């Protein structure tokens, strides 16, 4: 007879929740990705598919603050924010 447990399956990779911002400079594109791990958020800056930096945060507001700080740093280095345009 099998046993049944109430344990959650281990999550080996995070869930990509979405993009917080996108910046461009010359031919490069930087994306700030928000990822969800069990009990923690991860913020990543990905430039043309390569992870430039990452930080894990226990609180949602800390994750958003990290993303904003990184964005401001890149804007100070001549990156330009990409504003998505909705197409109907």
PyMOL Python script that loads the backbone (N, CA, C, O; Angstrom):
from pymol import cmd

cmd.read_pdbstr("""\
ATOM      1  N   UNK A   1       0.837  -1.172   0.000  1.00  0.00           N
ATOM      2  CA  UNK A   1       0.000   0.000   0.000  1.00  0.00           C
ATOM      3  C   UNK A   1       0.884   1.238   0.000  1.00  0.00           C
ATOM      4  O   UNK A   1       1.818   1.327   0.797  1.00  0.00           O
ATOM      5  N   UNK A   2       0.600   2.207  -0.892  1.00  0.00           N
ATOM      6  CA  UNK A   2       1.389   3.427  -0.986  1.00  0.00           C
ATOM      7  C   UNK A   2       1.070   4.400   0.136  1.00  0.00           C
ATOM      8  O   UNK A   2       0.007   4.339   0.754  1.00  0.00           O
ATOM      9  N   UNK A   3       2.005   5.289   0.382  1.00  0.00           N
ATOM     10  CA  UNK A   3       1.775   6.316   1.398  1.00  0.00           C
ATOM     11  C   UNK A   3       1.515   7.634   0.706  1.00  0.00           C
ATOM     12  O   UNK A   3       1.955   7.865  -0.420  1.00  0.00           O
ATOM     13  N   UNK A   4       0.807   8.476   1.385  1.00  0.00           N
ATOM     14  CA  UNK A   4       0.442   9.770   0.821  1.00  0.00           C
ATOM     15  C   UNK A   4       0.998  10.859   1.726  1.00  0.00           C
ATOM     16  O   UNK A   4       0.854  10.787   2.946  1.00  0.00           O
ATOM     17  N   UNK A   5       1.630  11.863   1.138  1.00  0.00           N
ATOM     18  CA  UNK A   5       2.168  12.977   1.926  1.00  0.00           C
ATOM     19  C   UNK A   5       1.543  14.267   1.437  1.00  0.00           C
ATOM     20  O   UNK A   5       1.023  14.341   0.324  1.00  0.00           O
ATOM     21  N   UNK A   6       1.600  15.267   2.271  1.00  0.00           N
ATOM     22  CA  UNK A   6       1.081  16.586   1.909  1.00  0.00           C
ATOM     23  C   UNK A   6       2.192  17.548   1.505  1.00  0.00           C
ATOM     24  O   UNK A   6       1.973  18.757   1.432  1.00  0.00           O
ATOM     25  N   UNK A   7       3.381  17.018   1.243  1.00  0.00           N
ATOM     26  CA  UNK A   7       4.492  17.869   0.840  1.00  0.00           C
ATOM     27  C   UNK A   7       4.265  18.398  -0.567  1.00  0.00           C
ATOM     28  O   UNK A   7       3.748  17.714  -1.451  1.00  0.00           O
ATOM     29  N   UNK A   8       4.684  19.670  -0.733  1.00  0.00           N
ATOM     30  CA  UNK A   8       4.644  20.239  -2.072  1.00  0.00           C
ATOM     31  C   UNK A   8       5.830  19.707  -2.866  1.00  0.00           C
ATOM     32  O   UNK A   8       6.909  19.507  -2.309  1.00  0.00           O
ATOM     33  N   UNK A   9       5.637  19.476  -4.166  1.00  0.00           N
ATOM     34  CA  UNK A   9       6.779  19.028  -4.956  1.00  0.00           C
ATOM     35  C   UNK A   9       7.852  20.114  -4.978  1.00  0.00           C
ATOM     36  O   UNK A   9       7.543  21.306  -4.997  1.00  0.00           O
ATOM     37  N   UNK A  10       9.091  19.696  -4.977  1.00  0.00           N
ATOM     38  CA  UNK A  10      10.199  20.641  -5.002  1.00  0.00           C
ATOM     39  C   UNK A  10      10.239  21.347  -6.349  1.00  0.00           C
ATOM     40  O   UNK A  10      10.106  20.724  -7.402  1.00  0.00           O
ATOM     41  N   UNK A  11      10.421  22.631  -6.293  1.00  0.00           N
ATOM     42  CA  UNK A  11      10.484  23.425  -7.516  1.00  0.00           C
ATOM     43  C   UNK A  11      11.952  23.660  -7.846  1.00  0.00           C
ATOM     44  O   UNK A  11      12.645  24.379  -7.126  1.00  0.00           O
ATOM     45  N   UNK A  12      12.432  23.053  -8.939  1.00  0.00           N
ATOM     46  CA  UNK A  12      13.836  23.153  -9.314  1.00  0.00           C
ATOM     47  C   UNK A  12      14.149  24.397 -10.130  1.00  0.00           C
ATOM     48  O   UNK A  12      15.308  24.799 -10.231  1.00  0.00           O
ATOM     49  N   UNK A  13      13.140  25.001 -10.704  1.00  0.00           N
ATOM     50  CA  UNK A  13      13.357  26.214 -11.479  1.00  0.00           C
ATOM     51  C   UNK A  13      12.227  27.199 -11.168  1.00  0.00           C
ATOM     52  O   UNK A  13      11.108  26.796 -10.850  1.00  0.00           O
ATOM     53  N   UNK A  14      12.536  28.485 -11.265  1.00  0.00           N
ATOM     54  CA  UNK A  14      11.527  29.481 -10.915  1.00  0.00           C
ATOM     55  C   UNK A  14      10.495  29.660 -12.018  1.00  0.00           C
ATOM     56  O   UNK A  14      10.710  29.268 -13.165  1.00  0.00           O
ATOM     57  N   UNK A  15       9.382  30.252 -11.649  1.00  0.00           N
ATOM     58  CA  UNK A  15       8.358  30.629 -12.627  1.00  0.00           C
ATOM     59  C   UNK A  15       8.596  32.080 -13.019  1.00  0.00           C
ATOM     60  O   UNK A  15       8.667  32.951 -12.153  1.00  0.00           O
ATOM     61  N   UNK A  16       8.719  32.347 -14.309  1.00  0.00           N
ATOM     62  CA  UNK A  16       8.903  33.713 -14.804  1.00  0.00           C
ATOM     63  C   UNK A  16       7.553  34.414 -14.737  1.00  0.00           C
ATOM     64  O   UNK A  16       6.640  34.094 -15.499  1.00  0.00           O
ATOM     65  N   UNK A  17       7.432  35.367 -13.826  1.00  0.00           N
ATOM     66  CA  UNK A  17       6.168  36.066 -13.606  1.00  0.00           C
ATOM     67  C   UNK A  17       5.952  37.158 -14.649  1.00  0.00           C
ATOM     68  O   UNK A  17       4.814  37.455 -15.016  1.00  0.00           O
ATOM     69  N   UNK A  18       7.035  37.750 -15.123  1.00  0.00           N
ATOM     70  CA  UNK A  18       6.896  38.778 -16.150  1.00  0.00           C
ATOM     71  C   UNK A  18       8.070  39.735 -16.183  1.00  0.00           C
ATOM     72  O   UNK A  18       9.042  39.592 -15.442  1.00  0.00           O
ATOM     73  N   UNK A  19       7.950  40.713 -17.065  1.00  0.00           N
ATOM     74  CA  UNK A  19       8.989  41.717 -17.262  1.00  0.00           C
ATOM     75  C   UNK A  19       8.588  42.991 -16.535  1.00  0.00           C
ATOM     76  O   UNK A  19       7.481  43.495 -16.722  1.00  0.00           O
ATOM     77  N   UNK A  20       9.492  43.515 -15.701  1.00  0.00           N
ATOM     78  CA  UNK A  20       9.223  44.762 -14.976  1.00  0.00           C
ATOM     79  C   UNK A  20       9.589  45.976 -15.813  1.00  0.00           C
ATOM     80  O   UNK A  20       8.915  47.004 -15.737  1.00  0.00           O
ATOM     81  N   UNK A  21      10.632  45.875 -16.601  1.00  0.00           N
ATOM     82  CA  UNK A  21      11.007  46.955 -17.516  1.00  0.00           C
ATOM     83  C   UNK A  21      11.920  46.404 -18.609  1.00  0.00           C
ATOM     84  O   UNK A  21      12.522  45.340 -18.464  1.00  0.00           O
ATOM     85  N   UNK A  22      12.008  47.160 -19.712  1.00  0.00           N
ATOM     86  CA  UNK A  22      12.903  46.834 -20.817  1.00  0.00           C
ATOM     87  C   UNK A  22      13.640  48.106 -21.202  1.00  0.00           C
ATOM     88  O   UNK A  22      13.034  49.171 -21.320  1.00  0.00           O
ATOM     89  N   UNK A  23      14.950  47.992 -21.396  1.00  0.00           N
ATOM     90  CA  UNK A  23      15.782  49.123 -21.784  1.00  0.00           C
ATOM     91  C   UNK A  23      16.600  48.735 -23.008  1.00  0.00           C
ATOM     92  O   UNK A  23      16.871  47.557 -23.241  1.00  0.00           O
ATOM     93  N   UNK A  24      16.994  49.750 -23.792  1.00  0.00           N
ATOM     94  CA  UNK A  24      17.849  49.503 -24.957  1.00  0.00           C
ATOM     95  C   UNK A  24      18.991  50.510 -24.980  1.00  0.00           C
ATOM     96  O   UNK A  24      18.852  51.660 -24.561  1.00  0.00           O
ATOM     97  N   UNK A  25      20.122  50.034 -25.485  1.00  0.00           N
ATOM     98  CA  UNK A  25      21.268  50.907 -25.760  1.00  0.00           C
ATOM     99  C   UNK A  25      22.006  50.295 -26.937  1.00  0.00           C
ATOM    100  O   UNK A  25      22.396  49.128 -26.910  1.00  0.00           O
ATOM    101  N   UNK A  26      22.188  51.101 -27.963  1.00  0.00           N
ATOM    102  CA  UNK A  26      22.778  50.623 -29.216  1.00  0.00           C
ATOM    103  C   UNK A  26      21.979  49.403 -29.683  1.00  0.00           C
ATOM    104  O   UNK A  26      20.765  49.497 -29.857  1.00  0.00           O
ATOM    105  N   UNK A  27      22.630  48.281 -29.884  1.00  0.00           N
ATOM    106  CA  UNK A  27      21.916  47.089 -30.350  1.00  0.00           C
ATOM    107  C   UNK A  27      21.564  46.134 -29.212  1.00  0.00           C
ATOM    108  O   UNK A  27      21.102  45.021 -29.461  1.00  0.00           O
ATOM    109  N   UNK A  28      21.779  46.560 -27.963  1.00  0.00           N
ATOM    110  CA  UNK A  28      21.518  45.703 -26.812  1.00  0.00           C
ATOM    111  C   UNK A  28      20.137  45.951 -26.228  1.00  0.00           C
ATOM    112  O   UNK A  28      19.640  47.077 -26.243  1.00  0.00           O
ATOM    113  N   UNK A  29      19.524  44.896 -25.716  1.00  0.00           N
ATOM    114  CA  UNK A  29      18.239  44.991 -25.021  1.00  0.00           C
ATOM    115  C   UNK A  29      18.379  44.349 -23.649  1.00  0.00           C
ATOM    116  O   UNK A  29      18.806  43.201 -23.529  1.00  0.00           O
ATOM    117  N   UNK A  30      18.016  45.102 -22.614  1.00  0.00           N
ATOM    118  CA  UNK A  30      18.041  44.605 -21.239  1.00  0.00           C
ATOM    119  C   UNK A  30      16.605  44.448 -20.758  1.00  0.00           C
ATOM    120  O   UNK A  30      15.762  45.317 -20.978  1.00  0.00           O
ATOM    121  N   UNK A  31      16.343  43.329 -20.103  1.00  0.00           N
ATOM    122  CA  UNK A  31      15.019  43.025 -19.562  1.00  0.00           C
ATOM    123  C   UNK A  31      15.165  42.719 -18.084  1.00  0.00           C
ATOM    124  O   UNK A  31      16.063  41.977 -17.686  1.00  0.00           O
ATOM    125  N   UNK A  32      14.286  43.288 -17.267  1.00  0.00           N
ATOM    126  CA  UNK A  32      14.264  42.957 -15.851  1.00  0.00           C
ATOM    127  C   UNK A  32      13.139  41.953 -15.636  1.00  0.00           C
ATOM    128  O   UNK A  32      11.960  42.280 -15.767  1.00  0.00           O
ATOM    129  N   UNK A  33      13.525  40.734 -15.306  1.00  0.00           N
ATOM    130  CA  UNK A  33      12.573  39.639 -15.124  1.00  0.00           C
ATOM    131  C   UNK A  33      12.287  39.442 -13.644  1.00  0.00           C
ATOM    132  O   UNK A  33      13.194  39.485 -12.812  1.00  0.00           O
ATOM    133  N   UNK A  34      11.017  39.226 -13.326  1.00  0.00           N
ATOM    134  CA  UNK A  34      10.610  38.883 -11.969  1.00  0.00           C
ATOM    135  C   UNK A  34      10.257  37.402 -11.963  1.00  0.00           C
ATOM    136  O   UNK A  34       9.383  36.957 -12.706  1.00  0.00           O
ATOM    137  N   UNK A  35      10.950  36.642 -11.110  1.00  0.00           N
ATOM    138  CA  UNK A  35      10.747  35.203 -11.039  1.00  0.00           C
ATOM    139  C   UNK A  35      10.277  34.813  -9.649  1.00  0.00           C
ATOM    140  O   UNK A  35      10.655  35.425  -8.650  1.00  0.00           O
ATOM    141  N   UNK A  36       9.453  33.792  -9.608  1.00  0.00           N
ATOM    142  CA  UNK A  36       8.888  33.320  -8.350  1.00  0.00           C
ATOM    143  C   UNK A  36       9.450  31.946  -8.005  1.00  0.00           C
ATOM    144  O   UNK A  36       9.303  30.991  -8.767  1.00  0.00           O
ATOM    145  N   UNK A  37      10.099  31.863  -6.842  1.00  0.00           N
ATOM    146  CA  UNK A  37      10.513  30.609  -6.232  1.00  0.00           C
ATOM    147  C   UNK A  37       9.589  30.397  -5.047  1.00  0.00           C
ATOM    148  O   UNK A  37       8.923  31.340  -4.621  1.00  0.00           O
ATOM    149  N   UNK A  38       9.528  29.204  -4.507  1.00  0.00           N
ATOM    150  CA  UNK A  38       8.730  29.039  -3.282  1.00  0.00           C
ATOM    151  C   UNK A  38       9.284  29.956  -2.179  1.00  0.00           C
ATOM    152  O   UNK A  38      10.455  29.863  -1.813  1.00  0.00           O
ATOM    153  N   UNK A  39       8.442  30.823  -1.669  1.00  0.00           N
ATOM    154  CA  UNK A  39       8.764  31.704  -0.544  1.00  0.00           C
ATOM    155  C   UNK A  39       9.796  32.791  -0.828  1.00  0.00           C
ATOM    156  O   UNK A  39      10.285  33.408   0.118  1.00  0.00           O
ATOM    157  N   UNK A  40      10.146  33.052  -2.070  1.00  0.00           N
ATOM    158  CA  UNK A  40      11.117  34.106  -2.372  1.00  0.00           C
ATOM    159  C   UNK A  40      10.918  34.598  -3.807  1.00  0.00           C
ATOM    160  O   UNK A  40      10.508  33.844  -4.689  1.00  0.00           O
ATOM    161  N   UNK A  41      11.218  35.874  -4.014  1.00  0.00           N
ATOM    162  CA  UNK A  41      11.198  36.471  -5.349  1.00  0.00           C
ATOM    163  C   UNK A  41      12.630  36.598  -5.841  1.00  0.00           C
ATOM    164  O   UNK A  41      13.554  36.795  -5.052  1.00  0.00           O
ATOM    165  N   UNK A  42      12.806  36.485  -7.144  1.00  0.00           N
ATOM    166  CA  UNK A  42      14.120  36.700  -7.745  1.00  0.00           C
ATOM    167  C   UNK A  42      13.975  37.748  -8.841  1.00  0.00           C
ATOM    168  O   UNK A  42      13.067  37.684  -9.669  1.00  0.00           O
ATOM    169  N   UNK A  43      14.883  38.707  -8.827  1.00  0.00           N
ATOM    170  CA  UNK A  43      14.915  39.759  -9.846  1.00  0.00           C
ATOM    171  C   UNK A  43      16.177  39.530 -10.668  1.00  0.00           C
ATOM    172  O   UNK A  43      17.266  39.364 -10.119  1.00  0.00           O
ATOM    173  N   UNK A  44      16.021  39.524 -11.984  1.00  0.00           N
ATOM    174  CA  UNK A  44      17.172  39.311 -12.881  1.00  0.00           C
ATOM    175  C   UNK A  44      17.206  40.384 -13.954  1.00  0.00           C
ATOM    176  O   UNK A  44      16.166  40.797 -14.469  1.00  0.00           O
ATOM    177  N   UNK A  45      18.407  40.831 -14.286  1.00  0.00           N
ATOM    178  CA  UNK A  45      18.589  41.646 -15.477  1.00  0.00           C
ATOM    179  C   UNK A  45      19.224  40.740 -16.522  1.00  0.00           C
ATOM    180  O   UNK A  45      20.311  40.196 -16.328  1.00  0.00           O
ATOM    181  N   UNK A  46      18.517  40.596 -17.631  1.00  0.00           N
ATOM    182  CA  UNK A  46      18.955  39.743 -18.725  1.00  0.00           C
ATOM    183  C   UNK A  46      19.229  40.629 -19.932  1.00  0.00           C
ATOM    184  O   UNK A  46      18.340  41.343 -20.399  1.00  0.00           O
ATOM    185  N   UNK A  47      20.457  40.584 -20.437  1.00  0.00           N
ATOM    186  CA  UNK A  47      20.842  41.379 -21.602  1.00  0.00           C
ATOM    187  C   UNK A  47      21.063  40.429 -22.765  1.00  0.00           C
ATOM    188  O   UNK A  47      21.968  39.595 -22.747  1.00  0.00           O
ATOM    189  N   UNK A  48      20.228  40.571 -23.764  1.00  0.00           N
ATOM    190  CA  UNK A  48      20.289  39.727 -24.960  1.00  0.00           C
ATOM    191  C   UNK A  48      20.448  38.239 -24.619  1.00  0.00           C
ATOM    192  O   UNK A  48      21.283  37.541 -25.195  1.00  0.00           O
ATOM    193  N   UNK A  49      19.629  37.775 -23.672  1.00  0.00           N
ATOM    194  CA  UNK A  49      19.579  36.362 -23.333  1.00  0.00           C
ATOM    195  C   UNK A  49      20.567  35.911 -22.264  1.00  0.00           C
ATOM    196  O   UNK A  49      20.493  34.767 -21.815  1.00  0.00           O
ATOM    197  N   UNK A  50      21.483  36.768 -21.845  1.00  0.00           N
ATOM    198  CA  UNK A  50      22.464  36.404 -20.819  1.00  0.00           C
ATOM    199  C   UNK A  50      22.158  37.136 -19.525  1.00  0.00           C
ATOM    200  O   UNK A  50      21.933  38.347 -19.533  1.00  0.00           O
ATOM    201  N   UNK A  51      22.148  36.416 -18.417  1.00  0.00           N
ATOM    202  CA  UNK A  51      21.874  37.024 -17.121  1.00  0.00           C
ATOM    203  C   UNK A  51      23.063  37.864 -16.693  1.00  0.00           C
ATOM    204  O   UNK A  51      24.183  37.368 -16.568  1.00  0.00           O
ATOM    205  N   UNK A  52      22.799  39.158 -16.467  1.00  0.00           N
ATOM    206  CA  UNK A  52      23.842  40.094 -16.056  1.00  0.00           C
ATOM    207  C   UNK A  52      23.968  40.120 -14.534  1.00  0.00           C
ATOM    208  O   UNK A  52      25.076  40.102 -13.999  1.00  0.00           O
ATOM    209  N   UNK A  53      22.836  40.163 -13.845  1.00  0.00           N
ATOM    210  CA  UNK A  53      22.829  40.190 -12.387  1.00  0.00           C
ATOM    211  C   UNK A  53      21.516  39.618 -11.875  1.00  0.00           C
ATOM    212  O   UNK A  53      20.513  39.595 -12.590  1.00  0.00           O
ATOM    213  N   UNK A  54      21.533  39.160 -10.636  1.00  0.00           N
ATOM    214  CA  UNK A  54      20.343  38.568 -10.032  1.00  0.00           C
ATOM    215  C   UNK A  54      20.368  38.806  -8.530  1.00  0.00           C
ATOM    216  O   UNK A  54      21.434  38.869  -7.918  1.00  0.00           O
ATOM    217  N   UNK A  55      19.190  38.935  -7.946  1.00  0.00           N
ATOM    218  CA  UNK A  55      19.077  39.061  -6.497  1.00  0.00           C
ATOM    219  C   UNK A  55      17.758  38.453  -6.056  1.00  0.00           C
ATOM    220  O   UNK A  55      16.725  38.634  -6.701  1.00  0.00           O
ATOM    221  N   UNK A  56      17.811  37.720  -4.934  1.00  0.00           N
ATOM    222  CA  UNK A  56      16.598  37.139  -4.354  1.00  0.00           C
ATOM    223  C   UNK A  56      16.140  37.998  -3.188  1.00  0.00           C
ATOM    224  O   UNK A  56      16.951  38.510  -2.417  1.00  0.00           O
ATOM    225  N   UNK A  57      14.827  38.146  -3.074  1.00  0.00           N
ATOM    226  CA  UNK A  57      14.216  38.985  -2.042  1.00  0.00           C
ATOM    227  C   UNK A  57      13.068  38.235  -1.392  1.00  0.00           C
ATOM    228  O   UNK A  57      12.275  37.585  -2.073  1.00  0.00           O
ATOM    229  N   UNK A  58      12.981  38.327  -0.077  1.00  0.00           N
ATOM    230  CA  UNK A  58      11.903  37.668   0.645  1.00  0.00           C
ATOM    231  C   UNK A  58      10.586  38.428   0.512  1.00  0.00           C
ATOM    232  O   UNK A  58       9.509  37.837   0.578  1.00  0.00           O
ATOM    233  N   UNK A  59      10.683  39.735   0.326  1.00  0.00           N
ATOM    234  CA  UNK A  59       9.476  40.563   0.271  1.00  0.00           C
ATOM    235  C   UNK A  59       9.273  41.134  -1.140  1.00  0.00           C
ATOM    236  O   UNK A  59      10.233  41.482  -1.827  1.00  0.00           O
ATOM    237  N   UNK A  60       8.029  41.221  -1.544  1.00  0.00           N
ATOM    238  CA  UNK A  60       7.687  41.736  -2.872  1.00  0.00           C
ATOM    239  C   UNK A  60       8.171  43.167  -3.052  1.00  0.00           C
ATOM    240  O   UNK A  60       8.751  43.493  -4.088  1.00  0.00           O
ATOM    241  N   UNK A  61       7.942  44.029  -2.061  1.00  0.00           N
ATOM    242  CA  UNK A  61       8.350  45.428  -2.203  1.00  0.00           C
ATOM    243  C   UNK A  61       9.864  45.561  -2.309  1.00  0.00           C
ATOM    244  O   UNK A  61      10.350  46.478  -2.972  1.00  0.00           O
ATOM    245  N   UNK A  62      10.621  44.670  -1.676  1.00  0.00           N
ATOM    246  CA  UNK A  62      12.078  44.688  -1.825  1.00  0.00           C
ATOM    247  C   UNK A  62      12.481  44.345  -3.256  1.00  0.00           C
ATOM    248  O   UNK A  62      13.405  44.948  -3.801  1.00  0.00           O
ATOM    249  N   UNK A  63      11.796  43.387  -3.863  1.00  0.00           N
ATOM    250  CA  UNK A  63      12.091  43.001  -5.245  1.00  0.00           C
ATOM    251  C   UNK A  63      11.845  44.167  -6.198  1.00  0.00           C
ATOM    252  O   UNK A  63      12.650  44.426  -7.093  1.00  0.00           O
ATOM    253  N   UNK A  64      10.729  44.870  -6.002  1.00  0.00           N
ATOM    254  CA  UNK A  64      10.433  46.019  -6.858  1.00  0.00           C
ATOM    255  C   UNK A  64      11.432  47.154  -6.634  1.00  0.00           C
ATOM    256  O   UNK A  64      11.791  47.856  -7.579  1.00  0.00           O
ATOM    257  N   UNK A  65      11.880  47.338  -5.402  1.00  0.00           N
ATOM    258  CA  UNK A  65      12.875  48.380  -5.107  1.00  0.00           C
ATOM    259  C   UNK A  65      14.213  48.066  -5.778  1.00  0.00           C
ATOM    260  O   UNK A  65      14.861  48.961  -6.320  1.00  0.00           O
ATOM    261  N   UNK A  66      14.626  46.802  -5.744  1.00  0.00           N
ATOM    262  CA  UNK A  66      15.862  46.383  -6.414  1.00  0.00           C
ATOM    263  C   UNK A  66      15.751  46.643  -7.911  1.00  0.00           C
ATOM    264  O   UNK A  66      16.673  47.189  -8.517  1.00  0.00           O
ATOM    265  N   UNK A  67      14.633  46.257  -8.507  1.00  0.00           N
ATOM    266  CA  UNK A  67      14.433  46.459  -9.950  1.00  0.00           C
ATOM    267  C   UNK A  67      14.496  47.941 -10.310  1.00  0.00           C
ATOM    268  O   UNK A  67      15.088  48.309 -11.325  1.00  0.00           O
ATOM    269  N   UNK A  68      13.893  48.782  -9.490  1.00  0.00           N
ATOM    270  CA  UNK A  68      13.897  50.224  -9.762  1.00  0.00           C
ATOM    271  C   UNK A  68      15.309  50.800  -9.634  1.00  0.00           C
ATOM    272  O   UNK A  68      15.724  51.627 -10.447  1.00  0.00           O
ATOM    273  N   UNK A  69      16.037  50.361  -8.617  1.00  0.00           N
ATOM    274  CA  UNK A  69      17.414  50.838  -8.428  1.00  0.00           C
ATOM    275  C   UNK A  69      18.293  50.450  -9.620  1.00  0.00           C
ATOM    276  O   UNK A  69      19.084  51.259 -10.104  1.00  0.00           O
ATOM    277  N   UNK A  70      18.148  49.209 -10.087  1.00  0.00           N
ATOM    278  CA  UNK A  70      18.926  48.769 -11.246  1.00  0.00           C
ATOM    279  C   UNK A  70      18.542  49.550 -12.497  1.00  0.00           C
ATOM    280  O   UNK A  70      19.411  49.920 -13.287  1.00  0.00           O
ATOM    281  N   UNK A  71      17.258  49.802 -12.683  1.00  0.00           N
ATOM    282  CA  UNK A  71      16.811  50.570 -13.857  1.00  0.00           C
ATOM    283  C   UNK A  71      17.417  51.962 -13.841  1.00  0.00           C
ATOM    284  O   UNK A  71      17.936  52.427 -14.856  1.00  0.00           O
ATOM    285  N   UNK A  72      17.356  52.629 -12.700  1.00  0.00           N
ATOM    286  CA  UNK A  72      17.921  53.981 -12.592  1.00  0.00           C
ATOM    287  C   UNK A  72      19.423  53.978 -12.871  1.00  0.00           C
ATOM    288  O   UNK A  72      19.938  54.908 -13.492  1.00  0.00           O
ATOM    289  N   UNK A  73      20.118  52.954 -12.424  1.00  0.00           N
ATOM    290  CA  UNK A  73      21.545  52.839 -12.702  1.00  0.00           C
ATOM    291  C   UNK A  73      21.839  52.707 -14.184  1.00  0.00           C
ATOM    292  O   UNK A  73      22.776  53.323 -14.693  1.00  0.00           O
ATOM    293  N   UNK A  74      21.039  51.904 -14.880  1.00  0.00           N
ATOM    294  CA  UNK A  74      21.235  51.746 -16.324  1.00  0.00           C
ATOM    295  C   UNK A  74      20.838  53.009 -17.087  1.00  0.00           C
ATOM    296  O   UNK A  74      21.500  53.383 -18.055  1.00  0.00           O
ATOM    297  N   UNK A  75      19.764  53.664 -16.657  1.00  0.00           N
ATOM    298  CA  UNK A  75      19.375  54.922 -17.306  1.00  0.00           C
ATOM    299  C   UNK A  75      20.480  55.966 -17.179  1.00  0.00           C
ATOM    300  O   UNK A  75      20.686  56.763 -18.094  1.00  0.00           O
ATOM    301  N   UNK A  76      21.187  55.967 -16.064  1.00  0.00           N
ATOM    302  CA  UNK A  76      22.304  56.893 -15.860  1.00  0.00           C
ATOM    303  C   UNK A  76      23.491  56.562 -16.772  1.00  0.00           C
ATOM    304  O   UNK A  76      24.387  57.385 -16.959  1.00  0.00           O
ATOM    305  N   UNK A  77      23.487  55.349 -17.337  1.00  0.00           N
ATOM    306  CA  UNK A  77      24.547  54.921 -18.256  1.00  0.00           C
ATOM    307  C   UNK A  77      24.086  54.980 -19.712  1.00  0.00           C
ATOM    308  O   UNK A  77      24.607  54.260 -20.565  1.00  0.00           O
ATOM    309  N   UNK A  78      23.112  55.838 -19.985  1.00  0.00           N
ATOM    310  CA  UNK A  78      22.629  56.111 -21.355  1.00  0.00           C
ATOM    311  C   UNK A  78      21.734  55.036 -21.959  1.00  0.00           C
ATOM    312  O   UNK A  78      21.536  55.016 -23.173  1.00  0.00           O
ATOM    313  N   UNK A  79      21.195  54.150 -21.145  1.00  0.00           N
ATOM    314  CA  UNK A  79      20.186  53.226 -21.640  1.00  0.00           C
ATOM    315  C   UNK A  79      18.882  54.000 -21.773  1.00  0.00           C
ATOM    316  O   UNK A  79      18.661  54.980 -21.061  1.00  0.00           O
ATOM    317  N   UNK A  80      18.020  53.562 -22.682  1.00  0.00           N
ATOM    318  CA  UNK A  80      16.725  54.201 -22.922  1.00  0.00           C
ATOM    319  C   UNK A  80      15.609  53.206 -22.630  1.00  0.00           C
ATOM    320  O   UNK A  80      15.677  52.043 -23.030  1.00  0.00           O
ATOM    321  N   UNK A  81      14.574  53.680 -21.924  1.00  0.00           N
ATOM    322  CA  UNK A  81      13.463  52.790 -21.607  1.00  0.00           C
ATOM    323  C   UNK A  81      12.592  52.555 -22.827  1.00  0.00           C
ATOM    324  O   UNK A  81      12.295  53.473 -23.592  1.00  0.00           O
ATOM    325  N   UNK A  82      12.192  51.307 -22.990  1.00  0.00           N
ATOM    326  CA  UNK A  82      11.287  50.918 -24.072  1.00  0.00           C
ATOM    327  C   UNK A  82       9.873  50.929 -23.486  1.00  0.00           C
ATOM    328  O   UNK A  82       9.587  50.232 -22.513  1.00  0.00           O
ATOM    329  N   UNK A  83       9.003  51.724 -24.088  1.00  0.00           N
ATOM    330  CA  UNK A  83       7.618  51.801 -23.656  1.00  0.00           C
ATOM    331  C   UNK A  83       6.785  50.980 -24.633  1.00  0.00           C
ATOM    332  O   UNK A  83       6.702  51.326 -25.812  1.00  0.00           O
ATOM    333  N   UNK A  84       6.164  49.895 -24.163  1.00  0.00           N
ATOM    334  CA  UNK A  84       5.357  49.073 -25.065  1.00  0.00           C
ATOM    335  C   UNK A  84       4.164  49.850 -25.598  1.00  0.00           C
ATOM    336  O   UNK A  84       3.537  50.623 -24.875  1.00  0.00           O
ATOM    337  N   UNK A  85       3.867  49.640 -26.840  1.00  0.00           N
ATOM    338  CA  UNK A  85       2.714  50.260 -27.484  1.00  0.00           C
ATOM    339  C   UNK A  85       1.695  49.171 -27.764  1.00  0.00           C
ATOM    340  O   UNK A  85       2.001  48.159 -28.395  1.00  0.00           O
ATOM    341  N   UNK A  86       0.495  49.391 -27.290  1.00  0.00           N
ATOM    342  CA  UNK A  86      -0.572  48.408 -27.501  1.00  0.00           C
ATOM    343  C   UNK A  86      -1.088  48.520 -28.932  1.00  0.00           C
ATOM    344  O   UNK A  86      -1.448  49.602 -29.395  1.00  0.00           O
ATOM    345  N   UNK A  87      -1.117  47.405 -29.607  1.00  0.00           N
ATOM    346  CA  UNK A  87      -1.680  47.388 -30.956  1.00  0.00           C
ATOM    347  C   UNK A  87      -3.065  46.788 -30.899  1.00  0.00           C
ATOM    348  O   UNK A  87      -3.261  45.725 -30.310  1.00  0.00           O
ATOM    349  N   UNK A  88      -4.018  47.453 -31.499  1.00  0.00           N
ATOM    350  CA  UNK A  88      -5.407  46.980 -31.477  1.00  0.00           C
ATOM    351  C   UNK A  88      -5.734  46.104 -32.653  1.00  0.00           C
ATOM    352  O   UNK A  88      -6.863  45.628 -32.774  1.00  0.00           O
TER     353      UNK A  88
END
""", "prot")
cmd.dss("prot")
cmd.show_as("cartoon", "prot")
cmd.util.cbc("prot")
cmd.orient("prot")
